């Protein structure tokens, strides 16, 4: 149990377009999900905390109007990169927190390439 | 600020060799410490954790001891296998259920 999926696993888009990434907890409910970003040879950096039914909390320096987060159900959070630019190219990873023990389970990540 | 520093990779070992991946941290308060492993094409998986000083986390032959005096949480395994080849991340959490602060990851490659 405790599987988290992400879709798509890879996406290539043109500059100026928007891309939506889904994060799903497949066999448990998650009131809280986290979105991280990883640059090559760098740490995973927290972008935002997504809470079901309320607004996401963004880390300093992360533009909330550019990275739209929606956590509309207990098993799904989405991250939409709006008007993507080449500098948004990165590896985006989500995690879902299991309520009963606070353990986080990670998705396999989404590789975004903006041309 | 709070941070995690782990040794640069890649680490290349022969099967049955001894493994150490160093991890040190800087944090206010008393964090929980974690090691995650990421196999190719998969998500991060919790390998082991320790929640207080002198705790030892262990799993699948891997061990790490929470050393408050040296602010370290080094990962060790006595005899690595080819199947241990993966990227290993050291991380900390300042409070239960909050987001994790990660190190940069260390790639381990084990050859037979």
Interface residues (C-beta under 8 A of the other chain):
Chain A: X4 X6 X32 X34 X36 X41 X42 X43 X44 X45 X46 X49 X93 X95 X97 X102 X103 X104 X105 X106 X107 X108 X109
Chain B: X4 X36 X41 X42 X43 X44 X45 X46 X89 X96 X97 X99 X100 X101 X102 X103 X104 X105
